[in-house]
């Protein structure tokens, strides 16, 4: 035996570990690279609901805490503390953008999104918007980058509001934010 304690991943140990390293703002998960401890029975549904062992996590503060230690590596999602790294399942995007505020006009417009866990991101070069269309139905799924390779699915009502702000530019229909144009659909495909 090496004398090293075997770590069994669970939600309580993650909460204790992150609480011990509490800082202002988001924890520096990009600096943490502990050993992988296994997968945790935790899932983020497409609508942003977090589940632990099949049960929705009903405490918003706990969801916000877990979201602050979320990291994506090689297309997989992990909750990371200085001493633990556990895999979780994410059905689509880990966050949902529930609303946005538009200021300015034209190419000076800025769209500032808010997620269901209280993160904010102003769409632009560092926080691009992208739209993926279903190959069979053509239905759009719009996303905005929130932080460090973590996106938010833009909810339906907010997407409709984006479309209302849309303009045509270089044969695309889309929106401006932060000096960048984000295409939603080729202009030729609109009725």
Secondary structure by P-SEA (a helix, b strand, c coil): cccbbbbbbcaaaaaaaaaaaccccccccccccccccccccbbbcccccccccccccccaaaaaaaaaaccccccccccccccbbbbbbbccccccccccccccccccbbbbbbccccccccccccbbbbbbbcccccbbbbbbbccccccccccaaaaaaaaaaccccccccccccccbbbbcccccccc
